[in-house]
Amino acid sequence: MTIAEGLPSGLPVLARDVDRELSRRQVGYGRGERMQIEKDEVEILSGVRFGKTLGGPVALLLRNRDWANWRDKMAQEGDGAGVSTLDTARPGHADLGGVLKYALRDVRSVLERASARETAARVMAGALAKRFLAELGVAIVGHVLSIGGIRVSRDVEGNAVRAAEAEKSPLRMADPAAEAKVIRMIDEVKEAGTTAGGIVEVIARGVPPGLGSYVSWDRRLDGRLGHALMSIHAIKGVEIGGGMALASRPGAEVHDEVFPGGDPENRFLGTFLLPFHRETNRAGGLEGGMTNGEAVVVRAAMKPIPTQSRPLRTVTVDRFDATTAHRERSDVCAVPAASVVSEAMTAIVLADAFLEKFGGDAMGDILYNYTHYLRRICGE
C-alpha cells in the first residue's frame, strides 16, 4: 500500500500510468524467479475521481501474488508451532543487525520487511510525482551507466537524449556494445554463483533555478536527493554532477561559468528562457543546495546483491556458530531496476521541492504561481 499526500487537485492520474512504471521496474536481464511470479498492477482506492486527483490522499494498493505461499510462515496469529526457524544471517543483508536490534530469533521476521520488494511502493509514489512534474514541464529519465565495471561510452553520460535510448535495452543501457559485454558477463557471474552491481544515472530536465534552499542544512536539495537515493536497497554511494571526480581537479576545471544570453534548448514550460546560460554542467544542476537551471544529474552506486547461489560464510543468530548463509530467491543483477527506483525517488524529492516553493491546492494555482516566478526571473 502506498498513500501519497500533498498532491493538488486536478492532476491527471490513471492506473495505467502507474502500471507502466511498475512494469519498468520488473524487467532487466539478470532478474530472478520472483519477477516471473509477480505481475504488478495497481488498484487506486481513493483520491482520484474521473481520472483526476481530488486534493486528498491518494491510496494505491499493489497485491503481492506470492503472499499465498507465505501465509502460514508469516501468520499474524498463532504461536508459530510447526514453522521452522531461520537462524542463519546472510552477510550484506539486514539479517544480523535486525535480529539483534529487535530481539528476534527468526531471521525471516527481518528479511521479509527488509526486502527490496518494498521499492514497488516507491515506484507507485514516484509515478504520481513524475505525472505532477510533467505538468510543470519537467522530464525525468534514468539509465544504467555501468555493470560489473563495464561502462557505457562517455557521450551517453549526462546526455538525456542518449539516455532515453536505454528504454529499449534489457539492461537499460544506451550503448549496445557495452550491453553485449555485460550480458556475457552476467551469464558468467551467474555460472560462478555470485552477483553483479553497477552505477545508475538519473537526469531531470526542465527544472528551474531556485528549488531547495541554502539557509538551513536540512532543506538543501542536494542533501535531500542524497538521502532519498541512499535509502534505496543496496545503494552504497551517491554523487551529483561530476561527484567525487571533481575533488581531484583544480577549481577552474570544476565550476560552471555563466554567460549572458539564454540557451534556446533550455526553456521552462516550453516558453520561458533564462537570460544566461552555462556551457558545462559539472555541478549537476545544483549549487548552494539549490537548483541552478541546468539539468539535475544524480548517480547512485549499487553493490552486488548479497544473496549468492553459492552461499557465503556466516554465523547462526542464536549461538553465533560458524555456518553458511541460506539462499532466498534472488537476482543475479538488479541494476536496471535500481535505475527505475532511482527515477522514482528523484521525482518524489523534486515534486516536494516544487510544492514547497509554489504551493497551491489545485494544479491551476500552482501553474499560476510557477508562471509568475518564471516571468520574474526570465525578465518577461
C-alpha positions in Angstrom: 0.0 0.0 0.0 1.2 3.5 -0.9 -0.5 6.6 0.4 0.6 9.8 -1.4 -0.4 13.1 0.4 0.1 16.6 -0.7 -0.9 16.2 -4.4 -3.0 19.1 -5.7 -6.5 18.6 -7.2 -6.9 18.4 -10.9 -3.8 16.3 -11.6 -4.5 13.7 -14.3 -3.8 10.2 -12.9 -4.7 6.9 -14.5 -3.9 3.4 -13.2 -2.1 2.6 -16.5 0.4 5.4 -15.8 1.4 3.7 -12.5 1.3 0.2 -14.1 3.8 1.4 -16.8 6.3 2.4 -14.1 5.8 -0.8 -12.2 6.4 -2.9 -15.3 9.7 -1.0 -16.0 10.9 -1.9 -12.5 10.3 -5.6 -13.1 12.3 -6.1 -16.3 16.0 -6.5 -16.8 18.5 -9.1 -17.8 19.6 -10.9 -14.7 16.4 -10.7 -12.7 15.3 -13.7 -10.6 12.4 -16.1 -10.3 10.2 -13.7 -8.4 9.7 -11.5 -11.4 8.0 -14.5 -13.1 5.6 -14.8 -10.3 4.6 -11.1 -9.8 2.7 -9.1 -12.3 2.4 -5.7 -10.7 -0.9 -3.9 -11.3 -2.1 -1.1 -9.1 -5.6 -0.5 -7.6 -6.4 3.1 -6.9 -8.6 3.1 -3.8 -9.1 6.8 -3.1 -8.1 10.3 -4.0 -8.9 10.1 -7.7 -12.2 10.7 -9.5 -12.9 10.6 -13.2 -9.1 10.4 -13.9 -8.1 13.5 -11.8 -6.9 13.9 -8.2 -9.3 15.5 -5.7 -6.7 17.1 -3.4 -6.8 14.4 -0.7 -4.5 11.5 -0.1 -4.2 9.0 -3.0 -4.2 5.4 -1.8 -2.6 2.9 -4.1 -2.8 -0.9 -3.5 -0.5 -3.4 -5.0 -1.3 -7.1 -4.3 1.5 -9.5 -3.6 0.7 -12.6 -5.6 3.4 -14.6 -3.7 1.7 -14.0 -0.4 -0.3 -17.2 -0.6 3.0 -19.2 -0.4 4.0 -17.5 2.9 0.6 -17.2 4.6 1.4 -19.8 7.3 5.1 -18.8 7.8 4.2 -15.1 8.3 0.8 -15.6 10.0 -0.3 -12.7 12.3 -1.9 -15.1 14.8 -0.8 -18.4 16.5 2.4 -19.5 18.2 4.4 -20.5 15.2 4.3 -24.2 16.0 5.4 -26.3 13.1 7.1 -23.3 11.4 10.8 -23.9 11.1 13.1 -21.1 12.5 15.6 -19.5 10.1 18.7 -18.9 12.2 21.4 -18.0 9.7 22.3 -14.4 8.8 23.2 -13.5 5.2 26.3 -11.2 5.0 25.4 -7.9 3.4 21.7 -8.1 4.4 19.8 -6.6 7.3 19.5 -10.1 8.9 22.1 -10.0 11.7 21.6 -6.3 12.7 17.8 -6.8 12.6 17.6 -9.7 14.9 20.0 -8.1 17.4 18.2 -4.7 17.3 14.7 -6.1 17.8 15.5 -9.1 20.0 14.2 -11.6 17.4 15.1 -15.2 17.0 13.9 -15.9 13.5 15.7 -14.1 10.7 12.6 -14.3 8.5 11.0 -11.7 10.7 13.6 -9.3 9.4 14.2 -10.3 5.8 10.6 -10.0 4.7 10.3 -6.4 5.9 13.8 -5.5 4.6 13.1 -7.0 1.2 13.6 -4.8 -1.9 10.1 -5.7 -2.8 9.3 -2.5 -0.8 10.6 -0.5 -3.7 7.5 -1.2 -5.7 5.6 1.1 -3.3 8.2 3.8 -4.0 7.8 3.4 -7.7 4.0 3.9 -7.4 4.5 7.1 -5.4 7.2 8.1 -8.0 4.7 7.6 -10.8 2.4 10.2 -9.3 5.4 12.6 -8.7 6.5 12.2 -12.3 3.0 12.9 -13.5 2.9 16.0 -11.4 6.3 17.2 -12.7 5.3 16.5 -16.3 2.5 19.1 -15.9 5.3 21.6 -14.9 7.4 20.7 -17.9 9.9 18.5 -16.1 11.0 15.3 -17.8 13.0 12.6 -15.9 15.0 9.8 -17.5 17.1 7.1 -15.8 19.6 4.6 -17.2 22.5 2.4 -16.3 26.0 3.7 -16.7 27.9 0.6 -15.8 27.5 -3.0 -14.5 30.4 -5.0 -13.2 32.9 -2.4 -14.3 31.7 -2.3 -17.9 30.7 1.3 -18.7 28.8 2.9 -21.5 30.6 5.3 -23.8 31.2 8.8 -22.5 28.8 10.5 -24.9 26.0 8.8 -23.1 26.8 10.1 -19.6 24.7 13.1 -18.6 23.0 13.1 -22.0 19.2 12.9 -21.6 18.6 12.3 -25.3 21.0 9.4 -25.4 19.9 8.1 -22.0 16.3 7.8 -23.3 17.5 5.2 -25.8 18.1 2.8 -22.8 14.3 2.3 -22.7 14.7 -0.3 -25.5 17.5 -2.2 -23.7 17.1 -5.2 -21.4 19.8 -3.7 -19.2 18.7 -0.1 -19.5 22.0 0.7 -21.2 22.0 3.2 -24.1 25.2 1.6 -25.6 24.6 -1.6 -27.5 28.3 -2.6 -27.4 28.6 -2.2 -23.7 25.3 -4.0 -23.3 26.5 -7.1 -25.2 29.6 -7.3 -23.0 27.5 -7.0 -19.8 25.1 -9.8 -20.9 28.0 -12.1 -21.4 29.5 -11.0 -18.0 26.2 -11.6 -16.2 26.0 -15.2 -17.6 29.5 -15.8 -16.3 28.7 -14.3 -12.9 25.5 -16.5 -12.7 27.5 -19.6 -13.5 30.0 -18.7 -10.8 27.2 -18.4 -8.3 27.7 -14.8 -7.5 26.1 -11.4 -8.4 26.9 -8.1 -10.1 26.4 -4.4 -9.1 26.7 -1.2 -11.0 26.0 2.5 -11.3 22.8 4.2 -12.4 22.2 7.8 -13.5 19.0 10.0 -13.4 18.6 13.2 -15.4 15.8 15.7 -14.8 15.4 18.4 -17.4 13.2 21.5 -17.2 14.0 22.1 -13.5 14.0 25.9 -12.8 16.6 27.6 -10.6 15.7 28.2 -7.0 14.3 24.9 -5.8 15.7 23.9 -2.4 17.4 26.3 0.0 20.8 27.4 1.3 19.5 28.8 4.6 19.0 25.5 6.5 21.1 22.3 6.2 18.1 20.0 6.1 16.4 22.0 3.2 19.4 21.8 0.9 18.2 19.9 -2.2 21.4 18.0 -2.9 21.2 16.6 0.7 17.6 15.6 0.2 18.4 13.9 -3.1 21.3 12.1 -1.5 19.2 10.9 1.4 16.5 9.6 -0.9 18.8 7.7 -3.2 20.9 6.3 -0.4 17.8 4.9 1.2 17.3 2.5 -1.8 18.3 -1.1 -1.1 22.0 -1.9 -1.9 22.9 1.7 -2.8 26.3 2.5 -1.2 27.2 5.7 -2.9 25.5 8.8 -4.4 27.0 11.7 -6.4 25.7 14.8 -8.1 27.1 16.0 -11.4 30.9 15.4 -11.5 30.7 14.0 -8.0 33.9 12.6 -6.4 36.0 13.1 -9.5 35.7 16.9 -9.0 37.8 16.6 -5.8 40.9 15.8 -7.8 40.6 18.7 -10.3 41.5 22.4 -10.0 38.7 24.9 -9.4 39.0 26.3 -12.9 38.0 22.9 -14.3 35.2 22.3 -11.8 32.9 25.2 -11.7 30.4 26.0 -14.4 31.0 29.5 -15.8 27.9 31.7 -16.6 27.5 33.6 -19.8 25.0 36.2 -21.0 22.1 35.1 -23.2 19.8 32.1 -22.8 20.1 28.7 -24.3 17.2 28.1 -26.7 17.2 24.4 -25.9 16.8 25.0 -22.1 13.3 26.5 -21.8 10.9 26.2 -18.9 7.2 25.3 -19.6 8.3 25.3 -23.2 8.3 29.1 -23.3 10.4 30.8 -20.7 14.1 31.4 -21.4 16.7 32.4 -18.7 18.8 35.5 -19.6 22.0 33.5 -19.0 23.4 30.1 -19.8 26.3 27.7 -19.0 28.4 25.6 -21.4 29.1 22.9 -18.8 27.1 21.2 -16.0 29.7 19.7 -13.7 27.6 20.8 -10.7 24.8 18.5 -11.9 22.3 21.4 -11.8 22.8 22.1 -8.0 24.7 24.9 -6.4 24.5 26.0 -2.7 21.7 23.5 -2.0 19.5 24.9 -4.8 18.8 24.1 -8.4 20.6 26.4 -10.8 18.5 26.0 -14.0 20.6 23.2 -15.6 19.5 19.6 -15.7 19.7 17.8 -12.4 22.1 14.9 -12.7 22.4 12.3 -9.9 24.1 8.9 -9.8 23.9 6.0 -7.4 26.2 3.0 -7.0 24.6 -0.3 -6.3 26.6 -3.1 -4.6 26.2 -6.7 -5.9 23.1 -8.3 -4.3 24.3 -10.1 -1.1 22.3 -13.3 -1.7 24.5 -15.7 -3.5 23.6 -19.0 -5.1 26.9 -20.3 -3.6 26.4 -19.2 0.0 28.8 -17.0 1.9 30.2 -18.0 5.3 28.3 -16.6 8.3 27.1 -17.5 11.8 23.9 -18.6 13.4 22.0 -15.8 15.2 21.5 -17.8 18.5 24.9 -19.2 19.4 27.0 -17.5 16.7 28.3 -20.8 15.4 30.0 -21.0 12.1 27.8 -21.9 9.2 26.9 -20.8 5.6 24.1 -18.5 4.6 20.8 -19.7 3.4 19.6 -18.9 -0.2 16.5 -16.9 -0.9 15.1 -16.3 -4.4 17.3 -13.5 -5.7 18.5 -11.7 -8.8 22.0 -12.0 -10.3 21.8 -8.3 -11.3 19.1 -5.8 -10.3 20.9 -2.6 -11.5 18.3 -1.9 -14.3 15.6 -2.0 -11.7 17.6 0.3 -9.5 17.6 2.9 -12.2 13.8 2.9 -12.3 13.6 3.2 -8.5 16.2 6.0 -8.5 14.0 7.8 -11.0 11.0 7.5 -8.6 12.9 8.8 -5.6 14.4 11.7 -7.6 10.9 12.6 -8.8 9.5 12.4 -5.3 12.1 14.8 -4.0 11.7 17.3 -6.9 7.9 17.2 -6.6 8.2 18.0 -2.9 10.5 20.9 -3.7 8.1 22.3 -6.3 5.2 22.1 -3.9 7.3 23.7 -1.2 8.1 26.7 -3.4 4.9 27.2 -5.4 2.2 25.9 -3.1 -1.4 25.8 -4.1 -4.2 23.3 -3.6 -5.1 23.0 -7.2 -3.0 22.4 -10.3 -4.2 25.8 -11.8 -2.9 27.6 -8.7 0.5 26.0 -8.8 0.9 26.7 -12.6 -0.2 30.3 -12.0 2.4 30.7 -9.2 5.1 29.0 -11.2 4.4 31.1 -14.3 4.6 34.3 -12.3 8.0 33.2 -10.9 9.4 32.4 -14.4 8.3 35.7 -15.7 10.2 37.4 -12.9 13.5 35.6 -13.2 13.4 35.5 -17.0 12.7 39.2 -17.2 9.4 38.8 -19.2 
